[in-house]
Amino acid sequence: MKIDYYEEFVILADTGSFSRAAEQLPFSQAALTQHVQQMEESYGAKLFDRSTRRVELSEYGKLVLPHAQRIVKLRQDALSAVRAQLMHEHYDISIGYFPAAGRYDAPDKVQIFQSQHPELNLKCRELLPEVLTEALRQGEFDFAILEERDEEHDDGYDRLRLNRDKLAAVLPVSHPLASYGAALLAQLAKEQFYLLPEHTFVNRLATEACKEAGFTPTVTYTSFSLKKILDMIAKSSGVSLLMTSPAEKLKQEGVVVVDLIPGVTSSVNLLFRSEALSEHGRQFLDFMSTQREL
């Protein structure tokens, strides 16, 4: 019996459907069915109950599941270890960062470290947050720089906070709240919003904050460009919710940045696993510890 079958078994147990499980696998539903049958023949027992519309684990399948999960994890850990070793044969330190990291000068700080240690070979990549998170989990990076909610995390990574920021209302100077030092988010419930695109961290943070304030924002324009959003605000009556630091840096005539009540904060964090760091990795960590802007 192939070890791949255990991963297929876990996916099927999780989805409860041959069709949905097959969508996550590089072969057909018929092939998955055949593999499950081979597992059942090997164990001499039915692992799934197919008597209902949802495929459920049998009493024997429930016994196998925790062992299958461990097998899958051990295999993934072994692959990650080999990939990490192969990577380190070419790079001394590997660093990934989210696309907006430049707004917090993170790549510039990495470049300063590189200039101070020209003997080290650094691998630096900009990736979408979800891709970067998976690459870090797979051991492809020693460090990841990510923007996250300012809260406790329980995912097994160590964190060094590099920056802390807060969500702000970005308004045209003609707006009734523009002259105030702070505004209740609920006061913007009827506005037209210009936001960063869906699935970006700031968009999620903004829309979640609006829902907590009791409304769903009316989003009439989205762009990855903060400058375009600010241009739109300066020329019209729309508003935005952006992080304070980059909004202040790019602020132009005709636009004001106002604090929100209640405050919604975020952190730019350096993620890593302390026990896995090389001597060079610890050098980089020590350097970044001196570069924090809190």
Disulfide bonds with the S-S distance in Angstrom:
none
